[in-house]
Amino acid sequence: MKAPKIEKCKNCDGTDFQRIDGIFAVTKVEKNDSGISFMPASGIPIIVYMCTKCGELKFYPAKLFDEI
């Protein structure tokens, strides 16, 4: 799949987004009595695009790009 069409950055109105190399994950966290527990097994694989003007990040499911 091609890069997503992003009209404008909502932060600065920039229009140039660059993909950050790699596949990342957003993981579930739970607050408990001993602090915060990270649960990587419940993570969602994502790819990330960054506005080259201000650094705003856009997250997309890696599955949409057939990367997992």
CHARMM-style PDB file with segment names, atoms N, HN, CA, C and O in Angstrom:
ATOM      1  N   MET     1       0.838  -1.181   0.000  1.00  0.00      PROA
ATOM      2  CA  MET     1       0.000   0.000   0.000  1.00  0.00      PROA
ATOM      3  C   MET     1       0.881   1.242   0.000  1.00  0.00      PROA
ATOM      4  O   MET     1       1.955   1.249   0.602  1.00  0.00      PROA
ATOM      5  N   LYS     2       0.430   2.274  -0.667  1.00  0.00      PROA
ATOM      6  HN  LYS     2      -0.443   2.268  -1.156  1.00  0.00      PROA
ATOM      7  CA  LYS     2       1.172   3.530  -0.715  1.00  0.00      PROA
ATOM      8  C   LYS     2       1.065   4.279   0.601  1.00  0.00      PROA
ATOM      9  O   LYS     2       0.215   3.979   1.439  1.00  0.00      PROA
ATOM     10  N   ALA     3       1.941   5.254   0.767  1.00  0.00      PROA
ATOM     11  HN  ALA     3       2.632   5.497   0.086  1.00  0.00      PROA
ATOM     12  CA  ALA     3       1.876   6.124   1.947  1.00  0.00      PROA
ATOM     13  C   ALA     3       0.509   6.801   1.987  1.00  0.00      PROA
ATOM     14  O   ALA     3      -0.060   7.117   0.943  1.00  0.00      PROA
ATOM     15  N   PRO     4      -0.013   7.020   3.181  1.00  0.00      PROA
ATOM     16  CA  PRO     4      -1.326   7.666   3.292  1.00  0.00      PROA
ATOM     17  C   PRO     4      -1.275   9.092   2.773  1.00  0.00      PROA
ATOM     18  O   PRO     4      -0.246   9.762   2.861  1.00  0.00      PROA
ATOM     19  N   LYS     5      -2.370   9.537   2.245  1.00  0.00      PROA
ATOM     20  HN  LYS     5      -3.206   8.993   2.174  1.00  0.00      PROA
ATOM     21  CA  LYS     5      -2.477  10.909   1.767  1.00  0.00      PROA
ATOM     22  C   LYS     5      -2.833  11.800   2.962  1.00  0.00      PROA
ATOM     23  O   LYS     5      -3.934  11.716   3.507  1.00  0.00      PROA
ATOM     24  N   ILE     6      -1.904  12.636   3.350  1.00  0.00      PROA
ATOM     25  HN  ILE     6      -1.010  12.705   2.907  1.00  0.00      PROA
ATOM     26  CA  ILE     6      -2.124  13.547   4.468  1.00  0.00      PROA
ATOM     27  C   ILE     6      -2.172  14.953   3.894  1.00  0.00      PROA
ATOM     28  O   ILE     6      -1.171  15.463   3.392  1.00  0.00      PROA
ATOM     29  N   GLU     7      -3.320  15.565   3.971  1.00  0.00      PROA
ATOM     30  HN  GLU     7      -4.134  15.150   4.379  1.00  0.00      PROA
ATOM     31  CA  GLU     7      -3.508  16.888   3.381  1.00  0.00      PROA
ATOM     32  C   GLU     7      -2.592  17.929   4.016  1.00  0.00      PROA
ATOM     33  O   GLU     7      -1.758  18.526   3.335  1.00  0.00      PROA
ATOM     34  N   LYS     8      -2.745  18.143   5.305  1.00  0.00      PROA
ATOM     35  HN  LYS     8      -3.423  17.658   5.858  1.00  0.00      PROA
ATOM     36  CA  LYS     8      -1.945  19.131   6.018  1.00  0.00      PROA
ATOM     37  C   LYS     8      -1.697  18.648   7.433  1.00  0.00      PROA
ATOM     38  O   LYS     8      -2.502  17.911   8.003  1.00  0.00      PROA
ATOM     39  N   CYS     9      -0.593  19.064   7.983  1.00  0.00      PROA
ATOM     40  HN  CYS     9       0.060  19.663   7.520  1.00  0.00      PROA
ATOM     41  CA  CYS     9      -0.310  18.799   9.381  1.00  0.00      PROA
ATOM     42  C   CYS     9      -1.256  19.659  10.211  1.00  0.00      PROA
ATOM     43  O   CYS     9      -1.378  20.861   9.973  1.00  0.00      PROA
ATOM     44  N   LYS    10      -1.920  19.049  11.177  1.00  0.00      PROA
ATOM     45  HN  LYS    10      -1.821  18.073  11.370  1.00  0.00      PROA
ATOM     46  CA  LYS    10      -2.855  19.801  12.011  1.00  0.00      PROA
ATOM     47  C   LYS    10      -2.146  20.753  12.962  1.00  0.00      PROA
ATOM     48  O   LYS    10      -2.769  21.659  13.516  1.00  0.00      PROA
ATOM     49  N   ASN    11      -0.855  20.553  13.152  1.00  0.00      PROA
ATOM     50  HN  ASN    11      -0.349  19.817  12.702  1.00  0.00      PROA
ATOM     51  CA  ASN    11      -0.087  21.385  14.068  1.00  0.00      PROA
ATOM     52  C   ASN    11       0.454  22.651  13.395  1.00  0.00      PROA
ATOM     53  O   ASN    11       0.401  23.731  13.984  1.00  0.00      PROA
ATOM     54  N   CYS    12       0.979  22.527  12.157  1.00  0.00      PROA
ATOM     55  HN  CYS    12       1.023  21.650  11.680  1.00  0.00      PROA
ATOM     56  CA  CYS    12       1.665  23.667  11.537  1.00  0.00      PROA
ATOM     57  C   CYS    12       1.247  23.934  10.093  1.00  0.00      PROA
ATOM     58  O   CYS    12       1.787  24.847   9.469  1.00  0.00      PROA
ATOM     59  N   ASP    13       0.313  23.177   9.549  1.00  0.00      PROA
ATOM     60  HN  ASP    13      -0.127  22.436  10.056  1.00  0.00      PROA
ATOM     61  CA  ASP    13      -0.110  23.273   8.144  1.00  0.00      PROA
ATOM     62  C   ASP    13       0.959  22.819   7.154  1.00  0.00      PROA
ATOM     63  O   ASP    13       0.830  23.067   5.955  1.00  0.00      PROA
ATOM     64  N   GLY    14       2.021  22.154   7.639  1.00  0.00      PROA
ATOM     65  HN  GLY    14       2.126  21.953   8.613  1.00  0.00      PROA
ATOM     66  CA  GLY    14       3.019  21.587   6.734  1.00  0.00      PROA
ATOM     67  C   GLY    14       2.393  20.463   5.921  1.00  0.00      PROA
ATOM     68  O   GLY    14       1.392  19.881   6.340  1.00  0.00      PROA
ATOM     69  N   THR    15       2.967  20.152   4.771  1.00  0.00      PROA
ATOM     70  HN  THR    15       3.781  20.624   4.432  1.00  0.00      PROA
ATOM     71  CA  THR    15       2.396  19.125   3.904  1.00  0.00      PROA
ATOM     72  C   THR    15       3.377  18.000   3.584  1.00  0.00      PROA
ATOM     73  O   THR    15       3.030  17.099   2.821  1.00  0.00      PROA
ATOM     74  N   ASP    16       4.582  18.019   4.137  1.00  0.00      PROA
ATOM     75  HN  ASP    16       4.864  18.751   4.758  1.00  0.00      PROA
ATOM     76  CA  ASP    16       5.573  16.992   3.821  1.00  0.00      PROA
ATOM     77  C   ASP    16       5.765  16.072   5.026  1.00  0.00      PROA
ATOM     78  O   ASP    16       6.297  16.486   6.056  1.00  0.00      PROA
ATOM     79  N   PHE    17       5.327  14.826   4.886  1.00  0.00      PROA
ATOM     80  HN  PHE    17       4.895  14.490   4.049  1.00  0.00      PROA
ATOM     81  CA  PHE    17       5.493  13.827   5.940  1.00  0.00      PROA
ATOM     82  C   PHE    17       6.478  12.773   5.465  1.00  0.00      PROA
ATOM     83  O   PHE    17       6.440  12.356   4.307  1.00  0.00      PROA
ATOM     84  N   GLN    18       7.363  12.341   6.361  1.00  0.00      PROA
ATOM     85  HN  GLN    18       7.394  12.680   7.302  1.00  0.00      PROA
ATOM     86  CA  GLN    18       8.371  11.337   6.050  1.00  0.00      PROA
ATOM     87  C   GLN    18       8.159  10.129   6.956  1.00  0.00      PROA
ATOM     88  O   GLN    18       7.916  10.275   8.153  1.00  0.00      PROA
ATOM     89  N   ARG    19       8.253   8.945   6.380  1.00  0.00      PROA
ATOM     90  HN  ARG    19       8.451   8.826   5.407  1.00  0.00      PROA
ATOM     91  CA  ARG    19       8.093   7.733   7.188  1.00  0.00      PROA
ATOM     92  C   ARG    19       9.332   7.495   8.041  1.00  0.00      PROA
ATOM     93  O   ARG    19      10.462   7.627   7.570  1.00  0.00      PROA
ATOM     94  N   ILE    20       9.103   7.143   9.294  1.00  0.00      PROA
ATOM     95  HN  ILE    20       8.185   7.036   9.676  1.00  0.00      PROA
ATOM     96  CA  ILE    20      10.190   6.754  10.188  1.00  0.00      PROA
ATOM     97  C   ILE    20      10.427   5.265   9.974  1.00  0.00      PROA
ATOM     98  O   ILE    20       9.484   4.476  10.044  1.00  0.00      PROA
ATOM     99  N   ASP    21      11.676   4.867   9.714  1.00  0.00      PROA
ATOM    100  HN  ASP    21      12.441   5.507   9.657  1.00  0.00      PROA
ATOM    101  CA  ASP    21      11.999   3.460   9.435  1.00  0.00      PROA
ATOM    102  C   ASP    21      11.632   2.567  10.609  1.00  0.00      PROA
ATOM    103  O   ASP    21      11.851   2.925  11.766  1.00  0.00      PROA
ATOM    104  N   GLY    22      11.077   1.414  10.308  1.00  0.00      PROA
ATOM    105  HN  GLY    22      10.899   1.123   9.368  1.00  0.00      PROA
ATOM    106  CA  GLY    22      10.782   0.411  11.319  1.00  0.00      PROA
ATOM    107  C   GLY    22       9.298   0.251  11.569  1.00  0.00      PROA
ATOM    108  O   GLY    22       8.468   1.005  11.062  1.00  0.00      PROA
ATOM    109  N   ILE    23       8.994  -0.752  12.364  1.00  0.00      PROA
ATOM    110  HN  ILE    23       9.668  -1.365  12.776  1.00  0.00      PROA
ATOM    111  CA  ILE    23       7.631  -0.999  12.833  1.00  0.00      PROA
ATOM    112  C   ILE    23       7.684  -0.874  14.344  1.00  0.00      PROA
ATOM    113  O   ILE    23       8.574  -1.425  14.991  1.00  0.00      PROA
ATOM    114  N   PHE    24       6.741  -0.159  14.894  1.00  0.00      PROA
ATOM    115  HN  PHE    24       6.017   0.288  14.369  1.00  0.00      PROA
ATOM    116  CA  PHE    24       6.708   0.123  16.322  1.00  0.00      PROA
ATOM    117  C   PHE    24       5.455  -0.501  16.921  1.00  0.00      PROA
ATOM    118  O   PHE    24       4.694  -1.154  16.207  1.00  0.00      PROA
ATOM    119  N   ALA    25       5.229  -0.315  18.208  1.00  0.00      PROA
ATOM    120  HN  ALA    25       5.847   0.215  18.788  1.00  0.00      PROA
ATOM    121  CA  ALA    25       4.029  -0.851  18.835  1.00  0.00      PROA
ATOM    122  C   ALA    25       3.530   0.101  19.913  1.00  0.00      PROA
ATOM    123  O   ALA    25       4.312   0.713  20.641  1.00  0.00      PROA
ATOM    124  N   VAL    26       2.234   0.208  19.992  1.00  0.00      PROA
ATOM    125  HN  VAL    26       1.599  -0.289  19.400  1.00  0.00      PROA
ATOM    126  CA  VAL    26       1.582   0.896  21.089  1.00  0.00      PROA
ATOM    127  C   VAL    26       1.119  -0.216  22.020  1.00  0.00      PROA
ATOM    128  O   VAL    26       0.353  -1.090  21.614  1.00  0.00      PROA
ATOM    129  N   THR    27       1.578  -0.187  23.262  1.00  0.00      PROA
ATOM    130  HN  THR    27       2.200   0.523  23.592  1.00  0.00      PROA
ATOM    131  CA  THR    27       1.236  -1.267  24.181  1.00  0.00      PROA
ATOM    132  C   THR    27       0.238  -0.825  25.239  1.00  0.00      PROA
ATOM    133  O   THR    27       0.142   0.353  25.584  1.00  0.00      PROA
ATOM    134  N   LYS    28      -0.488  -1.790  25.734  1.00  0.00      PROA
ATOM    135  HN  LYS    28      -0.410  -2.747  25.453  1.00  0.00      PROA
ATOM    136  CA  LYS    28      -1.444  -1.548  26.812  1.00  0.00      PROA
ATOM    137  C   LYS    28      -0.680  -1.374  28.125  1.00  0.00      PROA
ATOM    138  O   LYS    28       0.301  -2.074  28.377  1.00  0.00      PROA
ATOM    139  N   VAL    29      -1.131  -0.443  28.953  1.00  0.00      PROA
ATOM    140  HN  VAL    29      -1.928   0.126  28.749  1.00  0.00      PROA
ATOM    141  CA  VAL    29      -0.569  -0.277  30.291  1.00  0.00      PROA
ATOM    142  C   VAL    29      -1.711  -0.287  31.298  1.00  0.00      PROA
ATOM    143  O   VAL    29      -2.833   0.128  31.007  1.00  0.00      PROA
ATOM    144  N   GLU    30      -1.393  -0.767  32.475  1.00  0.00      PROA
ATOM    145  HN  GLU    30      -0.481  -1.104  32.711  1.00  0.00      PROA
ATOM    146  CA  GLU    30      -2.373  -0.762  33.553  1.00  0.00      PROA
ATOM    147  C   GLU    30      -1.745  -0.173  34.794  1.00  0.00      PROA
ATOM    148  O   GLU    30      -0.611  -0.498  35.145  1.00  0.00      PROA
ATOM    149  N   LYS    31      -2.486   0.693  35.455  1.00  0.00      PROA
ATOM    150  HN  LYS    31      -3.407   0.957  35.170  1.00  0.00      PROA
ATOM    151  CA  LYS    31      -2.030   1.249  36.718  1.00  0.00      PROA
ATOM    152  C   LYS    31      -2.480   0.316  37.833  1.00  0.00      PROA
ATOM    153  O   LYS    31      -3.636  -0.106  37.880  1.00  0.00      PROA
ATOM    154  N   ASN    32      -1.541   0.000  38.736  1.00  0.00      PROA
ATOM    155  HN  ASN    32      -0.602   0.343  38.698  1.00  0.00      PROA
ATOM    156  CA  ASN    32      -1.873  -0.850  39.867  1.00  0.00      PROA
ATOM    157  C   ASN    32      -1.206  -0.297  41.120  1.00  0.00      PROA
ATOM    158  O   ASN    32      -0.603   0.775  41.074  1.00  0.00      PROA
ATOM    159  N   ASP    33      -1.302  -1.000  42.221  1.00  0.00      PROA
ATOM    160  HN  ASP    33      -1.791  -1.871  42.259  1.00  0.00      PROA
ATOM    161  CA  ASP    33      -0.763  -0.519  43.492  1.00  0.00      PROA
ATOM    162  C   ASP    33       0.755  -0.310  43.461  1.00  0.00      PROA
ATOM    163  O   ASP    33       1.279   0.551  44.168  1.00  0.00      PROA
ATOM    164  N   SER    34       1.448  -1.089  42.654  1.00  0.00      PROA
ATOM    165  HN  SER    34       1.022  -1.789  42.080  1.00  0.00      PROA
ATOM    166  CA  SER    34       2.910  -0.979  42.597  1.00  0.00      PROA
ATOM    167  C   SER    34       3.400  -0.066  41.469  1.00  0.00      PROA
ATOM    168  O   SER    34       4.604   0.012  41.226  1.00  0.00      PROA
ATOM    169  N   GLY    35       2.503   0.615  40.789  1.00  0.00      PROA
ATOM    170  HN  GLY    35       1.524   0.552  40.987  1.00  0.00      PROA
ATOM    171  CA  GLY    35       2.902   1.533  39.720  1.00  0.00      PROA
ATOM    172  C   GLY    35       2.170   1.236  38.436  1.00  0.00      PROA
ATOM    173  O   GLY    35       0.948   1.085  38.423  1.00  0.00      PROA
ATOM    174  N   ILE    36       2.929   1.151  37.344  1.00  0.00      PROA
ATOM    175  HN  ILE    36       3.922   1.274  37.354  1.00  0.00      PROA
ATOM    176  CA  ILE    36       2.347   0.908  36.026  1.00  0.00      PROA
ATOM    177  C   ILE    36       2.946  -0.372  35.461  1.00  0.00      PROA
ATOM    178  O   ILE    36       4.159  -0.570  35.510  1.00  0.00      PROA
ATOM    179  N   SER    37       2.097  -1.235  34.926  1.00  0.00      PROA
ATOM    180  HN  SER    37       1.111  -1.074  34.886  1.00  0.00      PROA
ATOM    181  CA  SER    37       2.534  -2.464  34.278  1.00  0.00      PROA
ATOM    182  C   SER    37       2.348  -2.337  32.774  1.00  0.00      PROA
ATOM    183  O   SER    37       1.255  -2.020  32.304  1.00  0.00      PROA
ATOM    184  N   PHE    38       3.416  -2.584  32.015  1.00  0.00      PROA
ATOM    185  HN  PHE    38       4.304  -2.842  32.396  1.00  0.00      PROA
ATOM    186  CA  PHE    38       3.348  -2.588  30.557  1.00  0.00      PROA
ATOM    187  C   PHE    38       2.999  -3.992  30.093  1.00  0.00      PROA
ATOM    188  O   PHE    38       3.502  -4.973  30.640  1.00  0.00      PROA
ATOM    189  N   MET    39       2.144  -4.091  29.091  1.00  0.00      PROA
ATOM    190  HN  MET    39       1.736  -3.294  28.646  1.00  0.00      PROA
ATOM    191  CA  MET    39       1.688  -5.386  28.596  1.00  0.00      PROA
ATOM    192  C   MET    39       1.996  -5.493  27.098  1.00  0.00      PROA
ATOM    193  O   MET    39       1.098  -5.324  26.272  1.00  0.00      PROA
ATOM    194  N   PRO    40       3.250  -5.769  26.741  1.00  0.00      PROA
ATOM    195  CA  PRO    40       3.635  -5.786  25.333  1.00  0.00      PROA
ATOM    196  C   PRO    40       2.905  -6.824  24.492  1.00  0.00      PROA
ATOM    197  O   PRO    40       2.784  -6.644  23.280  1.00  0.00      PROA
ATOM    198  N   ALA    41       2.419  -7.900  25.092  1.00  0.00      PROA
ATOM    199  HN  ALA    41       2.518  -8.046  26.076  1.00  0.00      PROA
ATOM    200  CA  ALA    41       1.687  -8.911  24.322  1.00  0.00      PROA
ATOM    201  C   ALA    41       0.371  -8.362  23.782  1.00  0.00      PROA
ATOM    202  O   ALA    41      -0.196  -8.929  22.848  1.00  0.00      PROA
ATOM    203  N   SER    42      -0.121  -7.273  24.355  1.00  0.00      PROA
ATOM    204  HN  SER    42       0.339  -6.812  25.115  1.00  0.00      PROA
ATOM    205  CA  SER    42      -1.370  -6.683  23.876  1.00  0.00      PROA
ATOM    206  C   SER    42      -1.114  -5.482  22.967  1.00  0.00      PROA
ATOM    207  O   SER    42      -2.022  -4.688  22.720  1.00  0.00      PROA
ATOM    208  N   GLY    43       0.106  -5.345  22.473  1.00  0.00      PROA
ATOM    209  HN  GLY    43       0.844  -5.990  22.674  1.00  0.00      PROA
ATOM    210  CA  GLY    43       0.474  -4.196  21.650  1.00  0.00      PROA
ATOM    211  C   GLY    43      -0.129  -4.214  20.264  1.00  0.00      PROA
ATOM    212  O   GLY    43      -0.487  -5.267  19.736  1.00  0.00      PROA
ATOM    213  N   ILE    44      -0.234  -3.033  19.685  1.00  0.00      PROA
ATOM    214  HN  ILE    44       0.057  -2.178  20.114  1.00  0.00      PROA
ATOM    215  CA  ILE    44      -0.722  -2.869  18.319  1.00  0.00      PROA
ATOM    216  C   ILE    44       0.457  -2.413  17.460  1.00  0.00      PROA
ATOM    217  O   ILE    44       1.007  -1.340  17.709  1.00  0.00      PROA
ATOM    218  N   PRO    45       0.862  -3.197  16.454  1.00  0.00      PROA
ATOM    219  CA  PRO    45       1.962  -2.785  15.577  1.00  0.00      PROA
ATOM    220  C   PRO    45       1.551  -1.573  14.732  1.00  0.00      PROA
ATOM    221  O   PRO    45       0.471  -1.546  14.144  1.00  0.00      PROA
ATOM    222  N   ILE    46       2.423  -0.589  14.687  1.00  0.00      PROA
ATOM    223  HN  ILE    46       3.301  -0.610  15.165  1.00  0.00      PROA
ATOM    224  CA  ILE    46       2.130   0.636  13.927  1.00  0.00      PROA
ATOM    225  C   ILE    46       3.330   1.054  13.084  1.00  0.00      PROA
ATOM    226  O   ILE    46       4.464   0.644  13.332  1.00  0.00      PROA
ATOM    227  N   ILE    47       3.047   1.880  12.085  1.00  0.00      PROA
ATOM    228  HN  ILE    47       2.126   2.213  11.884  1.00  0.00      PROA
ATOM    229  CA  ILE    47       4.102   2.591  11.370  1.00  0.00      PROA
ATOM    230  C   ILE    47       3.891   4.079  11.660  1.00  0.00      PROA
ATOM    231  O   ILE    47       2.782   4.515  11.969  1.00  0.00      PROA
ATOM    232  N   VAL    48       4.970   4.840  11.556  1.00  0.00      PROA
ATOM    233  HN  VAL    48       5.871   4.485  11.305  1.00  0.00      PROA
ATOM    234  CA  VAL    48       4.924   6.239  11.973  1.00  0.00      PROA
ATOM    235  C   VAL    48       5.403   7.150  10.841  1.00  0.00      PROA
ATOM    236  O   VAL    48       6.399   6.871  10.173  1.00  0.00      PROA
ATOM    237  N   TYR    49       4.670   8.236  10.646  1.00  0.00      PROA
ATOM    238  HN  TYR    49       3.861   8.462  11.188  1.00  0.00      PROA
ATOM    239  CA  TYR    49       5.074   9.304   9.735  1.00  0.00      PROA
ATOM    240  C   TYR    49       5.277  10.570  10.550  1.00  0.00      PROA
ATOM    241  O   TYR    49       4.557  10.814  11.518  1.00  0.00      PROA
ATOM    242  N   MET    50       6.274  11.389  10.153  1.00  0.00      PROA
ATOM    243  HN  MET    50       6.859  11.191   9.367  1.00  0.00      PROA
ATOM    244  CA  MET    50       6.581  12.613  10.875  1.00  0.00      PROA
ATOM    245  C   MET    50       6.559  13.813   9.929  1.00  0.00      PROA
ATOM    246  O   MET    50       7.077  13.753   8.814  1.00  0.00      PROA
ATOM    247  N   CYS    51       5.952  14.897  10.394  1.00  0.00      PROA
ATOM    248  HN  CYS    51       5.531  14.946  11.300  1.00  0.00      PROA
ATOM    249  CA  CYS    51       5.970  16.150   9.638  1.00  0.00      PROA
ATOM    250  C   CYS    51       7.404  16.682   9.651  1.00  0.00      PROA
ATOM    251  O   CYS    51       8.003  16.836  10.716  1.00  0.00      PROA
ATOM    252  N   THR    52       7.947  16.959   8.477  1.00  0.00      PROA
ATOM    253  HN  THR    52       7.460  16.834   7.612  1.00  0.00      PROA
ATOM    254  CA  THR    52       9.329  17.429   8.405  1.00  0.00      PROA
ATOM    255  C   THR    52       9.464  18.888   8.830  1.00  0.00      PROA
ATOM    256  O   THR    52      10.577  19.375   9.032  1.00  0.00      PROA
ATOM    257  N   LYS    53       8.356  19.577   8.963  1.00  0.00      PROA
ATOM    258  HN  LYS    53       7.452  19.181   8.799  1.00  0.00      PROA
ATOM    259  CA  LYS    53       8.398  20.989   9.372  1.00  0.00      PROA
ATOM    260  C   LYS    53       8.385  21.145  10.894  1.00  0.00      PROA
ATOM    261  O   LYS    53       9.167  21.924  11.437  1.00  0.00      PROA
ATOM    262  N   CYS    54       7.500  20.408  11.593  1.00  0.00      PROA
ATOM    263  HN  CYS    54       6.865  19.774  11.152  1.00  0.00      PROA
ATOM    264  CA  CYS    54       7.358  20.618  13.045  1.00  0.00      PROA
ATOM    265  C   CYS    54       7.578  19.369  13.887  1.00  0.00      PROA
ATOM    266  O   CYS    54       7.721  19.473  15.106  1.00  0.00      PROA
ATOM    267  N   GLY    55       7.609  18.191  13.269  1.00  0.00      PROA
ATOM    268  HN  GLY    55       7.493  18.106  12.279  1.00  0.00      PROA
ATOM    269  CA  GLY    55       7.838  16.965  14.016  1.00  0.00      PROA
ATOM    270  C   GLY    55       6.580  16.246  14.488  1.00  0.00      PROA
ATOM    271  O   GLY    55       6.676  15.231  15.179  1.00  0.00      PROA
ATOM    272  N   GLU    56       5.409  16.750  14.128  1.00  0.00      PROA
ATOM    273  HN  GLU    56       5.331  17.574  13.566  1.00  0.00      PROA
ATOM    274  CA  GLU    56       4.146  16.076  14.482  1.00  0.00      PROA
ATOM    275  C   GLU    56       4.187  14.635  13.974  1.00  0.00      PROA
ATOM    276  O   GLU    56       4.648  14.380  12.861  1.00  0.00      PROA
ATOM    277  N   LEU    57       3.705  13.691  14.791  1.00  0.00      PROA
ATOM    278  HN  LEU    57       3.330  13.897  15.695  1.00  0.00      PROA
ATOM    279  CA  LEU    57       3.711  12.281  14.421  1.00  0.00      PROA
ATOM    280  C   LEU    57       2.314  11.803  14.056  1.00  0.00      PROA
ATOM    281  O   LEU    57       1.324  12.195  14.674  1.00  0.00      PROA
ATOM    282  N   LYS    58       2.254  10.948  13.038  1.00  0.00      PROA
ATOM    283  HN  LYS    58       3.058  10.629  12.536  1.00  0.00      PROA
ATOM    284  CA  LYS    58       1.009  10.296  12.621  1.00  0.00      PROA
ATOM    285  C   LYS    58       1.228   8.796  12.724  1.00  0.00      PROA
ATOM    286  O   LYS    58       2.234   8.276  12.239  1.00  0.00      PROA
ATOM    287  N   PHE    59       0.286   8.099  13.356  1.00  0.00      PROA
ATOM    288  HN  PHE    59      -0.530   8.521  13.749  1.00  0.00      PROA
ATOM    289  CA  PHE    59       0.390   6.652  13.559  1.00  0.00      PROA
ATOM    290  C   PHE    59      -0.645   5.931  12.703  1.00  0.00      PROA
ATOM    291  O   PHE    59      -1.800   6.347  12.619  1.00  0.00      PROA
ATOM    292  N   TYR    60      -0.207   4.830  12.064  1.00  0.00      PROA
ATOM    293  HN  TYR    60       0.732   4.492  12.133  1.00  0.00      PROA
ATOM    294  CA  TYR    60      -1.094   4.022  11.233  1.00  0.00      PROA
ATOM    295  C   TYR    60      -0.885   2.551  11.566  1.00  0.00      PROA
ATOM    296  O   TYR    60       0.248   2.140  11.819  1.00  0.00      PROA
ATOM    297  N   PRO    61      -1.944   1.748  11.572  1.00  0.00      PROA
ATOM    298  CA  PRO    61      -1.774   0.310  11.821  1.00  0.00      PROA
ATOM    299  C   PRO    61      -0.892  -0.327  10.739  1.00  0.00      PROA
ATOM    300  O   PRO    61      -1.123  -0.133   9.545  1.00  0.00      PROA
ATOM    301  N   ALA    62       0.109  -1.081  11.167  1.00  0.00      PROA
ATOM    302  HN  ALA    62       0.296  -1.238  12.136  1.00  0.00      PROA
ATOM    303  CA  ALA    62       1.015  -1.728  10.214  1.00  0.00      PROA
ATOM    304  C   ALA    62       0.269  -2.715   9.320  1.00  0.00      PROA
ATOM    305  O   ALA    62       0.687  -2.967   8.190  1.00  0.00      PROA
ATOM    306  N   LYS    63      -0.821  -3.268   9.815  1.00  0.00      PROA
ATOM    307  HN  LYS    63      -1.160  -3.063  10.733  1.00  0.00      PROA
ATOM    308  CA  LYS    63      -1.598  -4.234   9.037  1.00  0.00      PROA
ATOM    309  C   LYS    63      -2.143  -3.614   7.751  1.00  0.00      PROA
ATOM    310  O   LYS    63      -2.254  -4.300   6.735  1.00  0.00      PROA
ATOM    311  N   LEU    64      -2.480  -2.335   7.785  1.00  0.00      PROA
ATOM    312  HN  LEU    64      -2.390  -1.778   8.611  1.00  0.00      PROA
ATOM    313  CA  LEU    64      -2.998  -1.659   6.581  1.00  0.00      PROA
ATOM    314  C   LEU    64      -1.969  -1.621   5.457  1.00  0.00      PROA
ATOM    315  O   LEU    64      -2.327  -1.493   4.286  1.00  0.00      PROA
ATOM    316  N   PHE    65      -0.687  -1.734   5.814  1.00  0.00      PROA
ATOM    317  HN  PHE    65      -0.395  -1.838   6.764  1.00  0.00      PROA
ATOM    318  CA  PHE    65       0.378  -1.664   4.832  1.00  0.00      PROA
ATOM    319  C   PHE    65       0.994  -3.030   4.561  1.00  0.00      PROA
ATOM    320  O   PHE    65       2.064  -3.127   3.959  1.00  0.00      PROA
ATOM    321  N   ASP    66       0.316  -4.087   5.006  1.00  0.00      PROA
ATOM    322  HN  ASP    66      -0.553  -4.008   5.495  1.00  0.00      PROA
ATOM    323  CA  ASP    66       0.799  -5.465   4.836  1.00  0.00      PROA
ATOM    324  C   ASP    66       2.224  -5.641   5.337  1.00  0.00      PROA
ATOM    325  O   ASP    66       3.037  -6.306   4.696  1.00  0.00      PROA
ATOM    326  N   GLU    67       2.522  -5.044   6.480  1.00  0.00      PROA
ATOM    327  HN  GLU    67       1.861  -4.504   7.001  1.00  0.00      PROA
ATOM    328  CA  GLU    67       3.869  -5.119   7.037  1.00  0.00      PROA
ATOM    329  C   GLU    67       3.969  -6.073   8.215  1.00  0.00      PROA
ATOM    330  O   GLU    67       5.044  -6.237   8.792  1.00  0.00      PROA
ATOM    331  N   ILE    68       2.853  -6.705   8.578  1.00  0.00      PROA
ATOM    332  HN  ILE    68       1.980  -6.571   8.110  1.00  0.00      PROA
ATOM    333  CA  ILE    68       2.886  -7.707   9.647  1.00  0.00      PROA
ATOM    334  C   ILE    68       2.131  -8.924   9.183  1.00  0.00      PROA
ATOM    335  OT1 ILE    68       2.024  -9.903   9.922  1.00  0.00      PROA
TER     336      ILE     68
END
